[in-house]
Amino acid sequence: MTLQTRFSFTLPRGYVDDHGTLHREGVMRLATARDELEPLRDPSVDGPDDPRLTVVVLARVIESLGSLELVTTHEVENLFAADLAFLQDFYGVINFGSQEEYEELLALQRDALAPIRQAPATPTAASTVEAAPAAPAAAAADEQGVPAPVQHQPAVSASVTYARRTAVEEIPQDVR
């Protein structure tokens, strides 16, 4: 049996680079202790309560995004809020959640992306930067018995029901 250390994801909206190219598919690896500790030494991070900590940690663990082979804090900072919230949840589930929670997150993502995949594939200048709708399936999922969100408080917080977020969550002070 091997340990899965890399996980593919699809952003709900996608990162639009300086050339107008939309990047949605990516790979995130499991975080190491160093991935959570080193950002605290970053001069741009004021401590464990600094929201920038999330950005720095995600930039360390996202291995690729679309055709971008290097994802830096610049790309993470320029994500749409829904994508940042999704990546926070994804980080939490793959690092602190169970296999069941991971599979539920993937199912919610598949349901949310189904209308996008069924749309006609005729690209236009506007479609390059159009955002995908947020995941409406997450609200209904609770009625179908989806277990409660991950209870851990990782450096990047996690919950399976990412579509309900209204803002990017700050890192709790009692994490460390």
NUVO-186080 format. One line per field, with one value per residue: residue number from 1; residue in one letter; x, y, z negated of N, C-alpha, C in turn. Coordinates in steps of 0.001 Angstrom, whole numbers, plus 524288, in hexadecimal, padded with zeros to 5 digits. Layout:
! residues N
i = c(NUM / ...)
aa = c(A / ...)
nu = c(X / ...)
nv = c(Y / ...)
nw = c(Z / ...)
cau = c(X / ...)
cav = c(Y / ...)
caw = c(Z / ...)
cu = c(X / ...)
cv = c(Y / ...)
cw = c(Z / ...)
! end
This chain:
! residues 176
i = c(1 / 2 / 3 / 4 / 5 / 6 / 7 / 8 / 9 / 10 / 11 / 12 / 13 / 14 / 15 / 16 / 17 / 18 / 19 / 20 / 21 / 22 / 23 / 24 / 25 / 26 / 27 / 28 / 29 / 30 / 31 / 32 / 33 / 34 / 35 / 36 / 37 / 38 / 39 / 40 / 41 / 42 / 43 / 44 / 45 / 46 / 47 / 48 / 49 / 50 / 51 / 52 / 53 / 54 / 55 / 56 / 57 / 58 / 59 / 60 / 61 / 62 / 63 / 64 / 65 / 66 / 67 / 68 / 69 / 70 / 71 / 72 / 73 / 74 / 75 / 76 / 77 / 78 / 79 / 80 / 81 / 82 / 83 / 84 / 85 / 86 / 87 / 88 / 89 / 90 / 91 / 92 / 93 / 94 / 95 / 96 / 97 / 98 / 99 / 100 / 101 / 102 / 103 / 104 / 105 / 106 / 107 / 108 / 109 / 110 / 111 / 112 / 113 / 114 / 115 / 116 / 117 / 118 / 119 / 120 / 121 / 122 / 123 / 124 / 125 / 126 / 127 / 128 / 129 / 130 / 131 / 132 / 133 / 134 / 135 / 136 / 137 / 138 / 139 / 140 / 141 / 142 / 143 / 144 / 145 / 146 / 147 / 148 / 149 / 150 / 151 / 152 / 153 / 154 / 155 / 156 / 157 / 158 / 159 / 160 / 161 / 162 / 163 / 164 / 165 / 166 / 167 / 168 / 169 / 170 / 171 / 172 / 173 / 174 / 175 / 176)
aa = c(M / T / L / Q / T / R / F / S / F / T / L / P / R / G / Y / V / D / D / H / G / T / L / H / R / E / G / V / M / R / L / A / T / A / R / D / E / L / E / P / L / R / D / P / S / V / D / G / P / D / D / P / R / L / T / V / V / V / L / A / R / V / I / E / S / L / G / S / L / E / L / V / T / T / H / E / V / E / N / L / F / A / A / D / L / A / F / L / Q / D / F / Y / G / V / I / N / F / G / S / Q / E / E / Y / E / E / L / L / A / L / Q / R / D / A / L / A / P / I / R / Q / A / P / A / T / P / T / A / A / S / T / V / E / A / A / P / A / A / P / A / A / A / A / A / D / E / Q / G / V / P / A / P / V / Q / H / Q / P / A / V / S / A / S / V / T / Y / A / R / R / T / A / V / E / E / I / P / Q / D / V / R)
nu = c(80348 / 8022C / 80480 / 7FC89 / 800F8 / 7FF92 / 7F58E / 7EB9C / 7E44B / 7D94C / 7D6F6 / 7CC27 / 7C9F4 / 7D33C / 7E063 / 7E456 / 7EE09 / 7F80B / 7F74B / 7ED49 / 7EA6A / 7E37B / 7E519 / 7E22A / 7E31B / 7EAD4 / 7F588 / 7F78B / 8002A / 8022D / 80412 / 80FB6 / 815D2 / 81D05 / 818B2 / 810CE / 81620 / 81E9E / 819ED / 8177C / 820AC / 821DE / 823F4 / 81B7B / 8130E / 80C1D / 80A92 / 803FA / 7F982 / 7F876 / 7F211 / 7F781 / 7FDC0 / 7F849 / 7F87D / 8033B / 80552 / 7FEBD / 80360 / 80C83 / 80965 / 8035D / 805AC / 80458 / 7FCC3 / 7F3DC / 7FA20 / 8025B / 80E29 / 8130B / 80E56 / 80C8D / 80C39 / 807FF / 800DB / 7F9C2 / 7F607 / 7F051 / 7E7C1 / 7DA16 / 7D0F5 / 7CA4B / 7D00F / 7D900 / 7D474 / 7D0E4 / 7DA9B / 7DED9 / 7D7FD / 7D9E0 / 7E478 / 7E3BC / 7DD73 / 7E360 / 7EC4D / 7E930 / 7DFAE / 7D6E1 / 7D69B / 7CC7C / 7C879 / 7CE93 / 7CB1D / 7C0BD / 7C214 / 7C625 / 7BD66 / 7B60B / 7BB15 / 7BB13 / 7B036 / 7AE5B / 7B420 / 7AFA5 / 7A7C7 / 7AE69 / 7B51E / 7AE30 / 7ABBC / 7AC20 / 7B7BF / 7BC00 / 7C50F / 7C62D / 7CA8D / 7C6B1 / 7C44B / 7CDA5 / 7D034 / 7C76E / 7C0BB / 7BE68 / 7B265 / 7AFF6 / 7B015 / 7A437 / 7A066 / 7A3F9 / 79DD5 / 794AB / 798C7 / 799FA / 78FF3 / 78F59 / 794EB / 79FD8 / 7AB80 / 7AFF2 / 7B87A / 7C6A2 / 7CCAF / 7D635 / 7DFFD / 7E741 / 7F2AC / 7EEC4 / 7E1FA / 7D780 / 7CBD5 / 7C1AD / 7B911 / 7BACE / 7B58B / 7AEF8 / 7B45B / 7B682 / 7BE9D / 7CCAA / 7D284 / 7D8E8 / 7E4DA / 7E411 / 7E856 / 7EB94 / 7F05F / 7FAE3)
nv = c(7FB63 / 80886 / 815C3 / 82029 / 82BEA / 83465 / 83C26 / 83E41 / 84968 / 8519A / 85E76 / 8663A / 86FB5 / 873A3 / 87798 / 88333 / 886BB / 89082 / 8911F / 88F02 / 884B3 / 879DB / 87213 / 8665B / 85BD8 / 854C8 / 8508F / 84C89 / 84A1D / 8420B / 848A0 / 84B9C / 84BF1 / 853D3 / 85A07 / 85F02 / 86416 / 86A3B / 87311 / 87977 / 87E30 / 884D1 / 891AF / 89784 / 893DD / 8960B / 88FD9 / 884BB / 88778 / 88D5A / 88F85 / 88E50 / 885C2 / 87CDE / 87E23 / 87D30 / 87305 / 86D18 / 86F80 / 869FF / 85F7E / 85DA5 / 857C4 / 858A3 / 86016 / 8605E / 863B6 / 867C6 / 86546 / 86844 / 86CEB / 8781A / 88138 / 889CF / 88603 / 880AF / 888F3 / 88E2A / 88838 / 885B8 / 88827 / 87F9D / 8775F / 8779A / 87539 / 86B2E / 8661D / 866EC / 8605C / 8570A / 8554A / 853B8 / 84AA3 / 84304 / 84299 / 8418A / 83CAC / 831A9 / 82664 / 82545 / 82F7D / 8347E / 82F81 / 832F6 / 83DB2 / 83DA5 / 83996 / 84195 / 84955 / 84511 / 8450E / 84FBF / 852F8 / 84E09 / 8536A / 85A30 / 853E7 / 84FCD / 857EF / 85E8A / 85D89 / 86699 / 86F69 / 87CC1 / 88A06 / 88E3F / 8852F / 8818F / 8865B / 88510 / 881C8 / 875F4 / 87150 / 871DF / 8671D / 86222 / 858E3 / 85641 / 85A4A / 85443 / 84AC5 / 84954 / 846DB / 83D12 / 83721 / 838D6 / 837A0 / 83F5B / 84AAF / 84A1B / 849CB / 84D47 / 85755 / 85B67 / 86207 / 86652 / 867BC / 85E31 / 8593B / 8515E / 855A6 / 85E55 / 8654F / 86B99 / 87374 / 880BA / 88727 / 88787 / 87FC2 / 88368 / 87F6B / 87845 / 87CBB / 8759A / 86D47 / 869F1)
nw = c(80000 / 8034E / 7FFB3 / 80305 / 80788 / 80DD2 / 81327 / 81C22 / 8205A / 823A1 / 825B4 / 82150 / 826A9 / 82B96 / 82EA4 / 8348C / 83CC8 / 83FEA / 84A9D / 84CEB / 84CE2 / 8485A / 83D5A / 837A2 / 83473 / 82B7A / 82306 / 81641 / 80BED / 8008B / 7F485 / 7ED84 / 7E0CC / 7E156 / 7E940 / 7E3EA / 7DC0F / 7E016 / 7E585 / 7DD14 / 7DAD5 / 7E2E3 / 7E6F9 / 7EA67 / 7E51F / 7D9D2 / 7D134 / 7CB16 / 7CBFC / 7D4AE / 7E06D / 7E9B0 / 7E860 / 7EB85 / 7F66B / 7F897 / 7F509 / 7FBBD / 8056A / 80474 / 804B5 / 80D8F / 818F6 / 823BB / 82CE1 / 83645 / 841DF / 83CBA / 83707 / 82E35 / 822BC / 81BF0 / 81101 / 815BA / 81D67 / 816E0 / 810C0 / 81835 / 81A71 / 81BE8 / 81198 / 80F6F / 8137C / 80D3B / 8038E / 805EA / 80782 / 7FD76 / 7F807 / 7FD7E / 7FB44 / 7F06B / 7EFF6 / 7F594 / 7EF81 / 7E4F5 / 7E45F / 7E5E3 / 7EE81 / 7F1D1 / 7F0BB / 7F82E / 80159 / 80133 / 8029C / 80CB6 / 811FF / 8105D / 815EE / 82012 / 82207 / 821E4 / 82A65 / 832C7 / 8394A / 83E8B / 8442F / 84B45 / 8517E / 85E07 / 865A6 / 86A97 / 86BA2 / 867FF / 867B1 / 85E7C / 858E3 / 8557C / 84C47 / 84653 / 83ACA / 833F9 / 82E83 / 820A7 / 81791 / 816A3 / 812F2 / 80933 / 800F8 / 80184 / 7FF7E / 7F4A9 / 7F169 / 7F52A / 7EE9A / 7ED49 / 7E636 / 7DB1C / 7DC99 / 7DD2C / 7D0E9 / 7CD9D / 7CB9F / 7D400 / 7D98F / 7E296 / 7E331 / 7E348 / 7E91D / 7ED92 / 7F271 / 7F9F8 / 80085 / 7FAE0 / 7F627 / 7F2E7 / 7F282 / 7F2AB / 7E96A / 7DDA7 / 7D799 / 7CC15 / 7BF7A / 7B7EC / 7BCE9 / 7BCE2)
cau = c(80000 / 8052D / 801E7 / 7FBAA / 8030C / 7FE1A / 7EFF3 / 7E9C6 / 7DFA7 / 7D74E / 7D502 / 7C6C7 / 7C9EB / 7D814 / 7E41E / 7E520 / 7F34B / 7F8B3 / 7F614 / 7E7BC / 7E9A3 / 7E0EA / 7E795 / 7DE90 / 7E4E7 / 7EFC4 / 7F747 / 7F973 / 802A3 / 80192 / 8078D / 8135C / 81649 / 81FF1 / 8151A / 80DC7 / 8199F / 821C9 / 8173A / 81792 / 825A0 / 82195 / 8235C / 8166D / 80F1E / 80CA7 / 8099D / 80035 / 7F44F / 7F8AD / 7EF80 / 7FB4D / 7FFEF / 7F56E / 7FA76 / 8088E / 80500 / 7FC94 / 80747 / 8106D / 80770 / 80106 / 809FB / 80344 / 7F793 / 7F366 / 7FF33 / 8065F / 81108 / 814A9 / 80A46 / 80EE5 / 80864 / 80565 / 7FC54 / 7F5F2 / 7F3A9 / 7ECDE / 7E365 / 7D4FC / 7CFFC / 7C80E / 7D44B / 7DC3D / 7D17D / 7D113 / 7DFD4 / 7DF51 / 7D529 / 7DC98 / 7E928 / 7E229 / 7DB7B / 7E77A / 7F03E / 7E719 / 7DAAF / 7D6AB / 7D5B8 / 7C6EE / 7C7DF / 7D101 / 7C786 / 7BC2F / 7C3A9 / 7C666 / 7B80F / 7B3C2 / 7BDA3 / 7B904 / 7AAE0 / 7AE95 / 7B689 / 7ACAD / 7A597 / 7B2A8 / 7B71A / 7AA34 / 7AB26 / 7AEBD / 7BD5A / 7BD74 / 7C79D / 7C5E7 / 7CE05 / 7C458 / 7C450 / 7D2D2 / 7D069 / 7C284 / 7C144 / 7BAA5 / 7AF1A / 7B180 / 7ADCF / 79F40 / 79F24 / 7A5B1 / 7998A / 79131 / 79B8C / 798FF / 78AE9 / 79018 / 797DA / 7A57B / 7AD82 / 7B1B6 / 7BDA1 / 7CB45 / 7CCD1 / 7DB84 / 7E113 / 7EC61 / 7F478 / 7EAEF / 7DD6E / 7D4CE / 7C68D / 7BFF9 / 7B504 / 7BD60 / 7B234 / 7AC22 / 7B7B3 / 7B572 / 7C39A / 7D128 / 7D309 / 7DE05 / 7E719 / 7E345 / 7ED1F / 7ED2D / 7F224 / 8002D)
cav = c(80000 / 80D5F / 81A6D / 8241F / 830E7 / 83878 / 83BF5 / 841C2 / 84C7F / 8553A / 86326 / 8679A / 873FE / 87361 / 87BF1 / 885C9 / 888FD / 895AA / 890BF / 88DCF / 87F0E / 877AC / 86D54 / 86425 / 856BD / 85534 / 84C52 / 84E26 / 845D0 / 84236 / 84C5B / 849B1 / 84F80 / 85863 / 85D59 / 8622D / 86718 / 86E0D / 8780B / 87CC7 / 8810D / 88865 / 8970D / 899C6 / 891A1 / 8986F / 88C0D / 880A2 / 889A0 / 89065 / 88CD0 / 88D2F / 88094 / 8794C / 87EE1 / 87B1B / 86D4E / 86AF4 / 86FFC / 865EA / 85A2E / 85D18 / 85678 / 85AA0 / 8623D / 860EE / 8633B / 86A0C / 8613A / 86A87 / 87024 / 87B58 / 88440 / 88D63 / 88359 / 87FA2 / 88DFC / 88FF0 / 884A2 / 8878F / 88695 / 87A59 / 873A6 / 8777A / 8724C / 865B2 / 86408 / 8664F / 85B94 / 852A6 / 854A0 / 85172 / 84556 / 83F41 / 84242 / 84074 / 839FC / 82C13 / 824FE / 82650 / 8351A / 835AA / 82DB9 / 8366E / 842A1 / 83CB1 / 83902 / 846D5 / 84C1E / 842E2 / 846FD / 85553 / 853C9 / 84B54 / 856FA / 85C95 / 84FF4 / 84ED9 / 85CA4 / 85E17 / 85EC1 / 86A7E / 87396 / 8822F / 88D47 / 88ECF / 88045 / 8809A / 88851 / 8844E / 87EA1 / 871CB / 87267 / 86F65 / 861F2 / 86244 / 853B8 / 8559F / 85B5E / 84FC8 / 8462B / 848AB / 84442 / 837A6 / 83467 / 83979 / 8386A / 8449E / 84C1B / 848A0 / 84CAC / 84F0C / 85CCA / 85BAA / 86740 / 86802 / 8651D / 85AB0 / 8575D / 84F16 / 858DC / 86328 / 868DA / 86EFE / 8778D / 8860B / 889E5 / 88446 / 87F7A / 8847D / 87B17 / 8790F / 87DD4 / 8712E / 8690A / 86827)
caw = c(80000 / 8039A / 7FDC5 / 806FF / 805A9 / 81180 / 81418 / 82044 / 81F0F / 8278F / 82314 / 822CC / 82A71 / 82E94 / 82E78 / 83999 / 83CBE / 84259 / 85030 / 84D6E / 84D17 / 843C9 / 83B4E / 833C5 / 83297 / 828B3 / 81FA5 / 8111D / 8091A / 7FAE5 / 7F1E9 / 7E995 / 7DC5A / 7E341 / 7EC38 / 7E042 / 7D8A9 / 7E2FD / 7E67B / 7D864 / 7DB06 / 7E756 / 7E507 / 7EBDA / 7E1A6 / 7D4A7 / 7CD0E / 7CC62 / 7CD0A / 7D981 / 7E4C3 / 7EDD1 / 7E75A / 7EEEF / 7FBC3 / 7F8E6 / 7F48B / 80096 / 8099A / 803A5 / 8059E / 812C6 / 81C78 / 828F9 / 82DCC / 83BEE / 8447F / 83954 / 8343C / 82941 / 8205C / 817DD / 80E04 / 81963 / 81FA5 / 812B9 / 80F5F / 81C63 / 81B21 / 81A2C / 80C31 / 80F5E / 81475 / 8088A / 7FFA4 / 8077F / 80682 / 7F7D1 / 7F6B8 / 7FFE2 / 7F811 / 7EB70 / 7F0A4 / 7F704 / 7EB63 / 7DFC5 / 7E4B2 / 7E704 / 7F3FD / 7F2CA / 7F178 / 7FD36 / 8056E / 8011B / 80501 / 8125A / 813F5 / 81088 / 81A33 / 824FD / 822AC / 8230C / 82F81 / 836D4 / 83D34 / 84186 / 847DC / 84F34 / 854AF / 86313 / 8656D / 86E76 / 868BC / 869BD / 8647E / 85956 / 855F9 / 8534B / 846F0 / 84396 / 8361B / 83344 / 829FF / 81BC1 / 816E9 / 813EB / 810F4 / 803CE / 7FD65 / 8019C / 7FD9C / 7EF1C / 7F0F3 / 7F6C2 / 7EA98 / 7ED7F / 7E0E5 / 7D9A7 / 7DEA4 / 7DA37 / 7CC08 / 7CC87 / 7CCC5 / 7D675 / 7DB0A / 7E66A / 7E102 / 7E6E0 / 7E85D / 7F275 / 7F4D5 / 7FB79 / 8037A / 7F74E / 7F40D / 7F4A4 / 7F276 / 7F189 / 7E3C5 / 7DB71 / 7D4BB / 7C687 / 7BC85 / 7B4C2 / 7C04D / 7BBA7)
cu = c(80375 / 801DF / 80149 / 7FD61 / 801B4 / 7F860 / 7EE7D / 7E4EB / 7DE1E / 7D4F6 / 7CF76 / 7C686 / 7CEB8 / 7DB58 / 7E4D2 / 7EA70 / 7F36E / 7F75D / 7F058 / 7E690 / 7E75F / 7E38A / 7E412 / 7E071 / 7EA1E / 7F0F6 / 7F950 / 7FBCC / 80166 / 8058D / 80B1E / 8134F / 81920 / 81C66 / 811D5 / 81133 / 81C98 / 81EE9 / 81716 / 81CA3 / 825C1 / 820C0 / 81E22 / 811F9 / 8101F / 80B9D / 8055B / 7FAB4 / 7F40F / 7F616 / 7F338 / 7FDD1 / 7FD5F / 7F793 / 7FFD0 / 80882 / 802EB / 80079 / 80B79 / 80E77 / 804B4 / 8057E / 80929 / 7FDB3 / 7F72B / 7F8AC / 803A0 / 8091C / 812EA / 8104B / 80CBF / 80A9E / 80577 / 80076 / 7F825 / 7F32D / 7EFB6 / 7E88D / 7DE56 / 7D404 / 7CDBD / 7CC3F / 7D7E1 / 7D984 / 7D18C / 7D663 / 7E0E2 / 7DCAB / 7D809 / 7E17B / 7E7BA / 7E06A / 7DFE9 / 7EB85 / 7EE18 / 7E20F / 7DB3B / 7D5FF / 7D010 / 7C602 / 7CA36 / 7CD58 / 7C29E / 7BD6F / 7C3FE / 7C0F9 / 7B55E / 7B603 / 7BB9D / 7B38E / 7AADD / 7B0A2 / 7B382 / 7AA57 / 7A9D1 / 7B49F / 7B333 / 7A970 / 7ADF9 / 7B45E / 7BEFC / 7BFE1 / 7C6DA / 7C9A1 / 7CBD8 / 7C4B1 / 7C99F / 7D30C / 7CB47 / 7C368 / 7BD0C / 7B745 / 7B124 / 7AE79 / 7A8B2 / 79DE5 / 7A082 / 7A140 / 795D6 / 793BF / 79A8D / 793D5 / 78B4C / 793A7 / 79DBE / 7A772 / 7AF6D / 7B718 / 7C1FC / 7CBA1 / 7D239 / 7DC04 / 7E686 / 7EDDA / 7F0EE / 7E5FF / 7DA70 / 7CF2F / 7C4AC / 7BC1C / 7B727 / 7B9DD / 7AF4F / 7AF6D / 7B61B / 7BA6C / 7C7F4 / 7D1F5 / 7D895 / 7DFD7 / 7E659 / 7E86F / 7EF0B / 7EF10 / 7F753 / 80101)
cv = c(804DC / 811E6 / 81E51 / 8295C / 8356F / 837C0 / 83FFC / 844A5 / 84FBA / 859D9 / 86457 / 86BE5 / 873D8 / 87847 / 87E19 / 88878 / 88E34 / 895B5 / 88F7B / 88808 / 87D2B / 87289 / 86B31 / 85F0A / 85762 / 85066 / 84EBB / 84954 / 84651 / 84602 / 84981 / 84D7C / 85477 / 85C1C / 860D2 / 86594 / 86B62 / 8732A / 87BA9 / 87FE8 / 88506 / 88DEF / 89994 / 897BC / 893A6 / 894B0 / 88844 / 882A3 / 88CB8 / 88D57 / 88B7C / 887CF / 87C7F / 8797A / 87C55 / 87528 / 86AEA / 86B45 / 86BC8 / 8608F / 8596F / 85C53 / 85876 / 85C9C / 8635B / 8601C / 865AD / 865A8 / 86326 / 86E19 / 872FB / 87E25 / 88813 / 88AE1 / 8825F / 884AA / 88FD6 / 88C12 / 8875E / 88569 / 8810D / 87635 / 8733C / 8745A / 86C78 / 86353 / 8636D / 8613C / 856C7 / 85158 / 851DC / 84BD5 / 84193 / 83E9E / 8406E / 83D4F / 83434 / 82B33 / 82623 / 82C28 / 836D7 / 83420 / 83120 / 83BAC / 84208 / 83C2E / 83E54 / 849E8 / 84A2F / 844F8 / 84CBA / 85652 / 85145 / 84F10 / 8596C / 858D4 / 84EE1 / 85388 / 85BEA / 8600A / 86289 / 86F19 / 878EA / 88544 / 88DC6 / 889C1 / 87F0F / 88248 / 887B9 / 880BB / 87A75 / 8731B / 86F9F / 86A54 / 86221 / 85D14 / 8531A / 8568D / 856BD / 84AF5 / 84539 / 845D1 / 83E80 / 834BD / 834C6 / 83A7D / 83DFE / 845B1 / 84A39 / 84C0E / 84EAF / 854DB / 85D29 / 86148 / 86990 / 8650E / 86213 / 859CF / 8557A / 8529D / 85E35 / 866FB / 86CAF / 8737A / 87CD8 / 8893B / 885F3 / 88460 / 880C7 / 87FCB / 87C0D / 879AF / 8790C / 86C7D / 866D1 / 867D2)
cw = c(80000 / 801A2 / 80230 / 804CD / 8093A / 81302 / 81840 / 81E6A / 823C9 / 824A0 / 824DD / 826F5 / 82DE8 / 82E15 / 833F6 / 83967 / 83FA1 / 8482A / 85126 / 84DC9 / 847F0 / 8424E / 83703 / 83169 / 82FE1 / 82587 / 81A9B / 80E86 / 8034D / 7F8A0 / 7EE1B / 7E501 / 7DE0F / 7E646 / 7E8A4 / 7DCCB / 7DB86 / 7E413 / 7E1BD / 7D80F / 7DF7A / 7E54C / 7E66F / 7E870 / 7DC25 / 7D028 / 7CEA1 / 7CD7D / 7D223 / 7DDEE / 7E93C / 7ED19 / 7EADB / 7F47D / 7FC58 / 7F88A / 7F99A / 80515 / 80920 / 80553 / 80AE2 / 816A0 / 821FB / 82933 / 8339A / 83E74 / 8414F / 83663 / 82EF3 / 82753 / 81BC2 / 814D0 / 8118E / 81BA3 / 81B79 / 8111F / 81368 / 81DB9 / 8199D / 814B2 / 80BDC / 81032 / 80FB7 / 80440 / 800E7 / 8063B / 800A8 / 7F612 / 7F8AE / 7FCB1 / 7F2F5 / 7EBEB / 7F1F5 / 7F2AD / 7E626 / 7DFD4 / 7E5C1 / 7ECE2 / 7F572 / 7F3D1 / 7F6B2 / 801A4 / 805AD / 803A9 / 80AEC / 814BE / 81458 / 8151A / 81F79 / 82614 / 82441 / 82888 / 833F9 / 83ADB / 840A6 / 845AD / 84C3D / 852CF / 859DE / 862BE / 869B7 / 86BAC / 86B49 / 86652 / 85EFC / 8563B / 8539E / 84D9D / 84404 / 83EF1 / 83607 / 82E8C / 8252B / 81B21 / 813EA / 81168 / 80B37 / 7FFF3 / 7FD21 / 7FF4D / 7F7D6 / 7EE37 / 7F25E / 7F2FD / 7EAFC / 7E7F4 / 7E00E / 7DBE5 / 7DB12 / 7D55F / 7CAA3 / 7CDBC / 7CF23 / 7D7C4 / 7DF33 / 7E4FF / 7E520 / 7E544 / 7ED9D / 7F543 / 7F661 / 7FE47 / 7FFEE / 7F53A / 7F638 / 7F4C8 / 7F184 / 7EBAC / 7E216 / 7D85D / 7CEE8 / 7C399 / 7B994 / 7B7F4 / 7BE6B / 7B5DA)
! end
